[in-house]
Amino acid sequence: MPAARAAGRRLRFVPRRRGGHDDGVVTCAVTPVEYGVAVESYLDDLRLDAASRRVYRIALDTWAWALVGEAPPPGPQRRGLRPPAVALSALDDPAAAPRLRAALAARAAQRTPRTLNRELSILRGAIAWWQARGWVTADPARELHVPVPGGTAPRLDPGQIAALFALPVPLPDKALWRLIYDSGAPVGRLLALDITDLDHDRRRAYASGIRWGPRTAHLLRLLTLGRLDGPLFVSERRAPAEPAADRCRLTGRGRLSHRRAAERFTTATRPLDPTGHGWTLRDLRRARRR
């Protein structure tokens, strides 16, 4: 018999193998009513490590907001906030596809295509898993496509760049934004930099070809004051589980992730963006000096 137990406000259903044999087909005697319960069942079956499970849950929770026609709260406001309760059958509602499509279009203004493709892939995988068990019949994500950034989007103009760098933000954010703007290097490469990679005198990173201007050089000197090694950019939280190479020895804080850096930038730039969405790190990189 299947067992159910409380897990916060969610229930988890323990899957049962057909005929008592591990034939690779999982069945459940009870079809979950709530989307959140179905998410937990799917994640249990994937047997992901803790970090990957968190990424999958965040993506699937994001789509829960879309299913009720709402936008997820941005960055820090969302931390610790439960997604809305929504019936799993909402995926079979004809309104599901338009809602998901609208949510995808809105998030395209805030997230990179790589992030959106990952979130969409996770949703499609979950829906296929639920369909195989007869929990849902429709696939509202089937016709969804991540918008391809076009070349007609206007670049940030000098006035917008000046307003950006005038924002009263913490030193790490200002240093990262300046470095992105000056170097034009991929954000992932910049976040992977260690303090020992910096050649302050020549305003460059050893062996990588990344270079920057005098204003960025000043900010980077301030940022690394008193630190001899470890990640150049660190998060605001301690990360004792991170590998030593990705953790600051003085503070215990871990290397700043691309996702968190993007969230902070978009949140900070909402007041400057006429659309109210906030800019992306991709926008900043495109605006770099020629």
C-alpha positions in Angstrom: 0.0 0.0 0.0 1.3 3.5 -0.7 2.2 5.6 2.2 1.8 9.3 2.6 3.4 11.6 5.2 3.4 15.3 5.9 6.4 17.3 4.7 5.7 20.9 5.7 2.4 21.6 3.9 3.1 19.1 1.2 2.6 15.3 1.0 4.9 12.9 -0.5 3.7 9.7 -2.1 5.9 6.7 -1.8 5.9 5.0 -5.2 5.0 1.3 -5.7 6.6 -1.0 -8.2 4.2 -3.0 -10.4 3.8 -6.6 -9.4 6.3 -6.1 -6.5 9.2 -6.2 -9.0 11.6 -3.4 -10.0 10.7 -3.3 -13.6 11.5 0.3 -14.0 7.9 1.5 -14.1 6.7 3.4 -11.1 3.0 3.5 -10.3 1.1 5.4 -7.5 -2.2 4.3 -6.2 -3.3 7.9 -5.7 -3.1 10.7 -8.3 -1.7 13.8 -6.5 -4.2 16.6 -6.5 -1.7 19.4 -5.9 1.0 20.5 -8.3 3.4 20.8 -5.4 2.9 17.1 -4.4 3.5 16.0 -7.9 6.7 18.0 -8.0 8.0 16.3 -4.9 7.1 12.8 -6.4 9.0 13.7 -9.6 12.0 14.9 -7.7 12.1 11.9 -5.5 12.1 9.7 -8.5 15.0 11.6 -10.1 17.2 11.0 -7.0 19.1 14.2 -7.5 21.8 15.6 -5.2 20.7 18.4 -2.9 22.0 21.2 -5.1 20.4 19.9 -8.3 17.2 19.1 -6.5 17.1 22.8 -5.3 17.6 24.0 -8.9 14.8 21.8 -10.2 12.4 22.8 -7.4 13.0 26.5 -8.0 12.3 26.1 -11.7 9.1 24.0 -11.1 7.9 26.4 -8.4 8.4 29.3 -10.9 6.0 27.7 -13.3 3.5 27.3 -10.4 3.2 31.1 -10.3 2.7 31.2 -14.0 -0.2 28.6 -13.8 -2.2 31.0 -11.6 -1.4 34.0 -13.8 1.1 35.7 -11.4 4.7 36.6 -11.6 7.1 35.2 -9.0 8.4 37.7 -6.5 11.9 38.9 -7.5 15.1 37.7 -5.8 15.3 38.3 -2.1 11.5 38.8 -1.8 10.9 35.2 -2.9 13.4 33.6 -0.5 11.4 31.4 2.0 8.1 32.2 0.3 6.0 29.2 -0.7 4.7 29.1 -4.3 0.9 29.3 -4.7 -1.2 26.2 -4.2 -2.4 25.1 -7.6 -4.1 21.9 -8.7 -2.1 19.6 -10.9 -5.1 19.5 -13.3 -4.4 23.1 -14.1 -1.9 21.8 -16.7 -4.9 20.3 -18.5 -6.8 23.6 -18.5 -6.8 25.2 -22.0 -5.7 28.4 -20.3 -2.5 26.8 -19.2 -0.6 27.2 -22.4 -1.3 31.0 -22.9 -0.4 31.6 -19.2 2.9 29.8 -19.6 3.6 31.5 -22.8 3.0 34.9 -21.3 5.2 34.1 -18.3 8.0 32.9 -20.6 7.8 36.2 -22.5 7.9 38.2 -19.3 10.9 36.3 -17.9 12.8 36.7 -21.2 13.3 40.4 -20.3 15.0 39.3 -17.0 16.7 36.0 -17.7 19.2 34.7 -20.2 18.1 32.3 -22.9 20.3 29.6 -21.2 18.4 30.0 -17.9 15.0 30.0 -19.6 15.8 26.9 -21.7 16.9 25.1 -18.5 13.7 26.0 -16.7 11.6 25.0 -19.8 13.4 21.7 -20.1 12.8 20.9 -16.4 9.1 21.6 -16.8 8.8 19.4 -20.0 10.6 16.6 -18.2 8.2 16.8 -15.3 5.1 16.9 -17.5 6.3 13.9 -19.5 6.8 12.0 -16.2 3.3 12.9 -15.0 1.8 12.0 -18.3 3.4 8.5 -18.2 1.6 7.9 -14.9 -1.7 9.2 -16.2 -1.7 12.2 -13.8 -2.1 14.7 -16.6 -3.0 14.4 -20.3 -2.1 17.7 -21.9 1.4 19.2 -22.4 1.0 23.0 -22.4 4.7 23.4 -22.7 5.0 21.5 -26.0 4.7 24.6 -28.2 6.7 26.9 -26.0 10.0 28.4 -27.3 12.4 30.6 -25.6 12.6 34.0 -27.5 15.8 34.4 -29.4 17.5 37.8 -28.6 17.3 40.0 -31.7 19.7 42.5 -32.9 17.2 45.3 -32.9 17.0 45.8 -29.1 18.5 49.2 -28.3 21.7 49.2 -26.4 22.0 51.0 -23.0 22.9 54.6 -23.9 25.6 56.6 -22.1 23.0 58.3 -19.9 21.6 55.0 -18.7 25.2 53.7 -18.1 25.9 56.8 -16.0 22.7 56.4 -14.0 23.6 52.7 -13.5 27.1 53.5 -12.0 25.5 56.3 -9.9 23.3 53.8 -8.0 24.1 53.5 -4.3 24.9 49.8 -4.4 27.5 47.7 -2.4 31.1 47.7 -3.6 31.1 44.1 -4.9 28.1 44.9 -7.2 29.7 48.1 -8.5 33.0 46.4 -9.1 31.4 43.5 -11.0 29.3 45.8 -13.1 32.2 47.9 -14.0 34.3 44.9 -14.8 31.6 43.5 -17.1 31.2 46.9 -18.9 35.0 47.5 -19.3 36.0 44.0 -20.3 33.0 42.7 -22.3 34.0 39.2 -21.1 31.4 36.5 -20.4 30.0 36.9 -16.9 30.8 33.3 -16.0 34.5 33.9 -16.7 34.5 37.0 -14.5 32.8 35.2 -11.6 35.3 32.4 -11.9 38.2 34.8 -11.3 40.3 34.4 -8.1 42.1 37.2 -6.4 45.4 35.6 -7.4 44.4 35.9 -11.1 44.6 39.7 -11.0 47.5 41.8 -12.3 46.6 45.1 -10.7 49.5 47.0 -12.2 48.7 46.1 -15.7 44.9 46.1 -15.2 44.4 42.6 -16.5 43.9 39.0 -15.5 46.9 36.7 -15.9 46.7 34.3 -18.9 43.0 35.1 -19.7 43.2 38.3 -21.8 40.6 40.0 -19.6 41.4 43.7 -19.3 39.8 46.7 -17.6 40.0 50.5 -17.2 41.3 52.7 -14.4 38.0 53.1 -12.6 37.5 49.4 -12.5 41.1 48.9 -11.3 40.4 51.3 -8.3 37.3 49.3 -7.4 39.0 46.0 -7.6 41.8 47.2 -5.3 39.3 48.2 -2.8 37.4 45.0 -3.2 40.5 42.8 -2.5 41.9 44.9 0.3 43.1 42.6 3.1 42.4 39.4 1.0 45.2 37.5 -0.6 43.4 34.6 -2.3 40.0 33.0 -2.8 37.1 34.0 -5.1 37.2 37.6 -6.3 33.4 37.9 -6.0 31.7 36.2 -3.1 28.0 35.9 -2.0 26.5 37.5 1.0 26.1 34.2 2.8 28.6 31.8 4.4 29.0 28.6 2.4 30.7 26.0 4.6 29.8 23.2 2.2 31.5 24.8 -0.8 35.0 23.5 -1.9 37.8 25.4 -0.3 38.8 26.9 -3.7 35.3 28.5 -4.0 35.2 29.9 -0.5 36.8 33.0 1.1 39.1 31.9 4.0 38.4 35.1 6.0 34.6 35.3 5.8 33.6 31.7 4.9 31.4 33.1 2.1 31.2 31.2 -1.2 31.8 32.3 -4.8 29.0 34.4 -6.2 26.8 32.5 -8.6 25.7 33.7 -12.0 22.0 33.4 -11.0 22.5 35.6 -7.9 24.5 38.2 -9.7 21.9 38.4 -12.4 19.1 38.8 -9.8 20.9 41.6 -8.0 21.5 43.5 -11.2 18.0 43.2 -12.5 16.5 44.2 -9.1 18.8 47.2 -8.7 18.0 48.5 -12.3 14.2 48.3 -12.2 13.9 51.9 -11.3 16.1 52.9 -14.3 14.3 50.7 -16.8 11.3 52.4 -18.5 9.6 49.0 -18.8 10.0 48.4 -15.1 11.4 44.9 -15.7 15.0 45.8 -14.9 18.1 45.2 -17.2 20.1 42.0 -17.6 23.8 41.5 -17.3 23.6 40.7 -21.0 22.4 44.2 -21.6 25.3 45.6 -19.7 27.8 43.5 -21.6 26.3 44.6 -24.9 26.8 48.2 -23.9 30.5 47.8 -23.4 32.9 50.3 -24.9 34.1 49.6 -28.5 
